[in-house]
């Protein structure tokens, strides 16, 4: 029975500073590096055939630190389809200051509605539209070959995958919170049917 493990990258500098990050390449904080190593410890002893990550350094560094800690030596596939949601004009802005500027209600809509994007950015709907075809073709393609897969990506790209696997509606998926550095393990059939899931905390 193939296993799929999803991990959101460790804390980044802009997570710490409460900024909208999106596609801006910001590094992990020391705490984020520690979270990545702890995630490596939690998957230690598991076997994987391939790893997937985004084109952003915070996800790639999390995967590298996890692999070093767990003693993994995997082929790594990097793809923009797994990048974080693009926050458009909000990227780099402090979330509290943005709420002061645009109003709490408007910022809440941008952050928490499924289909309403921030100016020049993506809603979760649009992130899913690029993440899920790649997931179906590449990641599930490996699952269907019986491979065990590790995916280290971002809150919203991983949330899109969770939405698909758990068959969540638009409102339900917006309530899903994926903590940084916590592996989410899916036990799957080779056709992608979910047999069980749990977190490694």
C-alpha positions as CSV (number, residue, x, y, z in Angstrom):
1,X,0.0,0.0,0.0
2,X,1.7,3.2,-1.1
3,X,2.3,6.1,1.3
4,X,2.1,9.8,0.5
5,X,3.6,12.2,3.1
6,X,2.8,16.0,2.8
7,X,4.9,18.5,4.7
8,X,4.6,22.3,4.8
9,X,8.0,23.9,4.9
10,X,9.4,25.1,8.2
11,X,8.9,28.7,9.5
12,X,10.2,31.3,7.0
13,X,11.4,34.8,7.8
14,X,8.2,36.3,6.5
15,X,6.1,33.8,8.5
16,X,7.9,35.2,11.6
17,X,7.4,38.8,10.5
18,X,3.6,38.1,9.7
19,X,4.1,39.1,6.0
20,X,2.3,37.7,2.9
21,X,5.0,35.6,1.2
22,X,3.6,33.9,-1.8
23,X,6.2,33.4,-4.5
24,X,8.9,35.7,-2.9
25,X,12.0,33.6,-2.1
26,X,12.6,34.1,1.6
27,X,14.8,31.8,3.8
28,X,13.9,29.7,6.7
29,X,14.4,31.1,10.2
30,X,16.5,29.1,12.7
31,X,13.2,27.8,14.1
32,X,12.2,26.8,10.6
33,X,15.4,24.9,10.2
34,X,14.8,23.2,13.5
35,X,11.2,22.3,12.4
36,X,12.6,20.8,9.2
37,X,15.0,18.6,11.2
38,X,12.3,17.5,13.6
39,X,10.2,16.6,10.5
40,X,13.1,14.5,9.3
41,X,13.3,12.8,12.7
42,X,9.5,12.0,12.5
43,X,9.8,10.3,9.1
44,X,13.1,8.6,10.0
45,X,12.7,4.9,9.4
46,X,10.1,5.4,6.6
47,X,11.1,4.6,3.0
48,X,10.4,6.8,0.1
49,X,11.1,6.3,-3.6
50,X,10.8,10.0,-4.8
51,X,10.4,13.5,-3.4
52,X,8.6,16.5,-4.8
53,X,9.0,20.1,-3.9
54,X,8.4,23.6,-5.3
55,X,10.8,26.0,-7.0
56,X,11.0,28.1,-3.8
57,X,14.0,27.9,-1.5
58,X,12.1,27.6,1.8
59,X,10.5,24.3,0.6
60,X,13.7,23.0,-1.0
61,X,15.7,23.8,2.2
62,X,13.1,22.0,4.3
63,X,13.4,18.9,2.1
64,X,17.2,19.0,2.2
65,X,17.3,19.3,6.0
66,X,14.7,16.6,6.4
67,X,16.6,14.3,4.1
68,X,19.9,14.9,5.9
69,X,18.3,14.2,9.3
70,X,16.4,11.1,8.1
71,X,19.3,9.7,6.0
72,X,17.2,9.9,2.8
73,X,18.8,9.9,-0.6
74,X,16.0,10.5,-3.0
75,X,15.5,11.7,-6.6
76,X,13.9,15.2,-6.2
77,X,11.5,16.7,-8.7
78,X,11.0,20.5,-8.4
79,X,8.0,22.1,-10.0
80,X,6.3,25.5,-10.0
81,X,2.9,23.8,-9.8
82,X,3.7,23.2,-6.1
83,X,4.6,26.8,-5.3
84,X,2.7,28.7,-2.6
85,X,-0.4,30.7,-3.6
86,X,0.6,33.9,-5.3
87,X,-0.5,36.8,-3.1
88,X,-0.2,39.4,-5.9
89,X,0.0,43.0,-4.6
90,X,-0.1,41.8,-1.0
91,X,3.3,40.0,-1.2
92,X,5.7,41.5,1.3
93,X,3.1,43.4,3.2
94,X,2.5,42.9,6.9
95,X,-0.8,41.2,7.5
96,X,-1.9,43.5,10.3
97,X,-0.9,46.7,8.4
98,X,-2.8,45.4,5.3
99,X,-5.9,44.9,7.5
100,X,-5.6,48.5,8.7
101,X,-5.3,49.7,5.1
102,X,-8.0,47.7,3.4
103,X,-10.2,46.7,6.4
104,X,-10.4,43.5,8.3
105,X,-13.3,42.2,6.3
106,X,-11.7,42.7,2.9
107,X,-8.4,41.1,4.0
108,X,-10.4,38.2,5.5
109,X,-12.1,37.6,2.2
110,X,-8.8,37.6,0.3
111,X,-7.3,35.2,2.8
112,X,-10.2,32.9,3.5
113,X,-12.6,32.8,0.5
114,X,-12.1,30.0,-2.0
115,X,-12.5,32.0,-5.2
116,X,-11.8,35.7,-4.5
117,X,-8.2,36.6,-5.2
118,X,-6.2,39.5,-3.8
119,X,-5.3,42.2,-6.4
120,X,-3.2,40.6,-9.1
121,X,-2.9,37.3,-7.1
122,X,-4.4,33.9,-6.7
123,X,-7.3,32.6,-4.6
124,X,-7.0,29.0,-3.4
125,X,-9.2,28.1,-6.4
126,X,-6.5,29.2,-8.8
127,X,-3.7,27.5,-6.8
128,X,-5.7,24.3,-7.0
129,X,-6.1,24.7,-10.7
130,X,-2.3,24.5,-11.2
131,X,-1.4,22.2,-8.4
132,X,-4.0,19.4,-8.9
133,X,-3.3,18.6,-12.6
134,X,0.4,18.1,-11.6
135,X,-0.6,16.1,-8.6
136,X,-2.8,13.9,-10.7
137,X,-0.3,13.4,-13.5
138,X,3.0,13.2,-11.6
139,X,2.5,12.4,-7.9
140,X,-0.5,10.1,-8.3
141,X,1.3,8.7,-11.3
142,X,4.0,7.5,-8.9
143,X,1.5,6.3,-6.4
144,X,-0.2,4.2,-9.0
145,X,3.2,2.6,-9.7
146,X,3.3,1.6,-6.0
147,X,5.9,4.2,-5.0
148,X,6.1,5.9,-1.6
149,X,6.2,9.7,-2.1
150,X,7.3,12.6,0.0
151,X,6.0,16.1,-0.9
152,X,7.5,19.2,0.8
153,X,5.7,22.3,-0.4
154,X,3.5,25.0,1.0
155,X,0.3,25.7,3.0
156,X,-2.0,26.3,0.1
157,X,-0.5,23.9,-2.5
158,X,-0.6,21.1,0.1
159,X,-4.1,22.2,1.1
160,X,-5.2,21.8,-2.6
161,X,-3.9,18.2,-2.5
162,X,-5.7,17.6,0.9
163,X,-8.9,19.0,-0.7
164,X,-8.7,16.4,-3.5
165,X,-7.7,13.4,-1.3
166,X,-10.3,14.1,1.4
167,X,-13.0,15.2,-1.1
168,X,-13.6,18.5,0.7
169,X,-15.9,21.2,-0.4
170,X,-15.0,24.8,-0.9
171,X,-16.0,25.9,2.6
172,X,-14.5,22.8,4.2
173,X,-11.0,23.2,2.7
174,X,-10.8,26.8,3.9
175,X,-10.9,25.5,7.5
176,X,-7.9,23.2,6.9
177,X,-4.8,24.4,8.7
178,X,-1.5,22.8,8.0
179,X,1.2,23.6,10.6
180,X,4.8,24.2,9.5
181,X,7.0,21.1,9.6
182,X,4.4,18.6,10.6
183,X,4.3,15.5,8.3
184,X,0.8,14.4,7.2
185,X,0.7,10.8,6.2
186,X,-1.8,9.2,3.8
187,X,-2.0,5.5,3.3
188,X,-3.4,4.9,-0.2
189,X,-4.4,2.2,-2.5
190,X,-2.6,2.2,-5.9
191,X,-5.7,3.9,-7.4
192,X,-5.3,6.8,-5.0
193,X,-8.1,5.9,-2.7
194,X,-7.4,7.0,0.9
195,X,-7.2,4.1,3.4
196,X,-6.1,6.2,6.3
197,X,-4.3,9.4,7.4
198,X,-2.5,10.6,10.4
199,X,0.0,13.3,11.5
200,X,3.4,12.7,12.9
201,X,3.7,15.1,15.9
